[in-house]
Amino acid sequence: MRFSARVVFEIVPALILIAWLASCRSSIEQPQRSSPPVDLHTGNLRVQVLDGANHKPLPGSTIVLTSAARLAPESESHANIDGIAYFPILPPGEDYVVLVTMPGYVTVRRGEIGIKMGQTQVLVIVLGEDEASHGLYPAATASVAGFGRPAGALGRGRPSVTY
């Protein structure tokens, strides 16, 4: 039995694409979780770090979680692009402590954080600028040659960085 070129080059790839799309359908229909799943015997902590001046996320903030009763080992995480860090699978307790640091901002410590079984505790931390650190962490700005300037305005097309 001979197949025409149309069958081989048009219909077969179309059938393969349809089969692939059907297999992807189940993963597309599943809702995306905004936080890790919660075990019935443990809980989670979700910490969001915001800038006090504009309430925008502070990615890269360092968050350290400890427990005075040593319910869980000390754990450190860094905020993601949305300023969020997760601490999953924590034993229940009322004595968790969070320490949030970011260069150029005041360090914030929050204590007596309660973790309950089967729940995600949400904690929002707003960091204010550290007035004492002005000048210690200079803001760097970069200009790229050719972007809104005549050619050669910055010298040999290299970016210039000023502090």
C-alpha positions in Angstrom: 0.0 0.0 0.0 1.5 3.3 -1.0 0.7 6.6 0.7 0.7 9.9 -1.0 3.1 12.7 0.0 0.1 14.6 1.4 -0.6 11.9 3.9 3.0 11.6 5.0 3.8 15.3 5.2 0.5 16.8 6.3 -1.8 14.4 8.0 0.6 12.4 10.0 2.3 15.4 11.7 -1.2 16.9 12.3 -2.2 13.7 14.1 1.0 13.7 16.2 0.3 17.3 17.2 -3.3 16.5 18.2 -2.1 13.6 20.3 0.5 15.8 22.0 -2.0 18.5 22.7 -4.4 16.0 24.2 -1.7 14.7 26.6 -0.9 18.3 27.7 -4.6 19.1 28.4 -4.6 17.4 31.8 -1.6 19.4 33.0 -3.1 22.7 31.7 -6.4 22.2 33.5 -4.8 21.6 36.9 -4.8 24.7 39.0 -1.4 26.1 39.9 -0.6 26.2 43.6 0.4 29.5 45.1 2.0 27.9 48.1 3.4 24.4 48.9 0.9 21.7 49.9 0.2 21.4 53.6 0.6 18.1 55.4 -2.1 17.5 58.0 0.5 17.1 60.8 2.6 20.1 59.9 2.1 23.7 58.6 3.8 26.2 56.3 5.0 29.8 56.7 4.8 32.2 53.8 6.8 35.5 54.3 6.4 38.4 51.9 8.9 41.3 52.2 7.9 44.8 51.0 9.6 48.1 50.7 8.2 50.6 53.2 8.4 53.6 50.8 6.4 52.1 47.9 5.1 48.7 49.1 6.8 46.9 46.2 8.4 43.5 46.7 12.0 43.3 47.9 13.5 40.3 46.1 16.7 38.9 47.5 15.8 39.8 51.1 17.3 37.3 53.6 14.8 35.6 55.9 15.9 33.5 58.8 13.5 31.3 60.6 14.2 30.0 64.1 12.3 28.4 67.0 13.1 29.1 70.7 11.8 25.6 71.5 13.9 24.1 68.7 10.8 22.7 67.0 12.6 23.0 63.7 16.3 23.7 62.8 17.2 27.2 61.9 16.4 27.8 58.2 17.4 30.6 55.8 15.8 31.6 52.6 15.9 34.5 50.1 12.8 36.3 48.8 11.9 35.5 45.2 11.0 38.1 42.5 7.7 38.7 44.3 9.4 39.2 47.6 8.1 35.9 48.9 9.9 33.0 50.7 8.3 29.7 51.8 9.1 27.6 54.8 7.3 24.3 54.3 6.6 21.3 56.6 7.0 23.0 60.0 6.0 21.3 63.2 3.1 23.2 64.9 4.1 25.7 67.6 3.8 29.3 68.8 7.4 30.4 69.2 8.8 30.8 65.7 10.9 33.9 65.1 11.6 35.5 61.7 14.6 37.8 61.1 14.5 39.8 57.8 17.5 41.6 56.5 18.3 43.6 53.3 21.3 45.9 52.8 20.2 49.5 53.0 17.1 48.6 55.1 16.4 48.3 58.8 16.5 44.7 60.1 13.1 43.4 61.3 12.5 40.7 63.9 9.1 39.2 64.4 8.5 36.7 67.2 5.8 34.5 68.6 4.7 33.4 65.2 2.2 30.5 65.4 2.2 27.6 63.0 -0.9 25.4 63.0 -1.4 21.9 61.6 -2.7 21.8 58.0 -2.4 25.6 57.5 -0.2 28.2 55.9 0.6 31.2 58.1 1.1 34.3 56.0 3.4 37.0 57.3 3.9 40.4 55.6 7.1 42.3 56.6 7.5 45.9 55.6 11.1 47.2 55.6 12.0 50.8 56.0 15.2 52.4 54.7 18.1 52.4 57.1 19.0 56.1 57.4 22.3 55.3 59.0 23.4 53.3 56.0 23.1 56.1 53.4 26.4 56.3 51.7 27.4 52.8 52.7 25.5 51.1 49.8 25.8 53.5 46.8 23.2 53.2 44.1 24.8 52.2 40.8 23.4 53.5 37.6 24.4 52.4 34.2 24.0 54.1 30.8 24.4 52.2 27.6 26.0 53.9 24.6 23.7 54.5 21.7 20.5 54.6 23.8 19.1 58.1 23.4 22.6 59.5 22.9 24.7 60.3 19.8 27.2 57.6 18.9 30.5 57.9 20.8 28.9 60.1 23.5 29.9 57.7 26.2 33.2 56.7 24.7 33.8 53.6 22.6 30.4 52.1 23.1 31.1 50.9 26.7 28.6 51.3 29.5 29.5 53.8 32.1 28.8 53.2 35.7 28.6 56.0 38.3 28.4 55.8 42.0 
